Amino acid sequence: MAEQKWTMIVRGAFQEGWTLAPQEEKDEVFDYWTDLSTKWVEMGAELVATLDDELAMTGQPGLRQWNFYKIYRIPSLDMIKPMLDMYRYPPEGEIRLDKYFRFEVVVGKPIGGVERKVDAFLQACEDEGTE
């Protein structure tokens, strides 16, 4: 039987530090944030998808509780604290991201029945295409 993987949704919101920062600072913060995303993958997390809901928004974000999302598959619940600590406690001289973003994670098991049924459907569609 395959090892249990957990699904983790990271919900993020912009803080005032982000909205008031000049573009050059935002660029530096964004680069650092994406570097941390890469470090999460190095730790064993699998990035499944990202979503930025800016398409239906204008002006300063704030009406919605969350502005962007990242979905990961992680092999262990023990990964969550070290992953988030990278945001909370950066090395000396590095960017403290919680000045710019607020984060929350939601973690749970995949809904196996749904995933198996969709996988079977996709496999059947693929098989039809090869006949």
ABEGO torsion letter per residue (X at the ends): XBBBBBBBBBBBBBBAAAAABBAAAAAAAAAAAAAAAAAAAAAGBBBABBBBAAAABBEBBGABABABBBBBBBABAAAAAAAAAAAABBBBGBBBAAAABBBBBBBBBBBAAAAAAAAAAAAAAAAAAAX
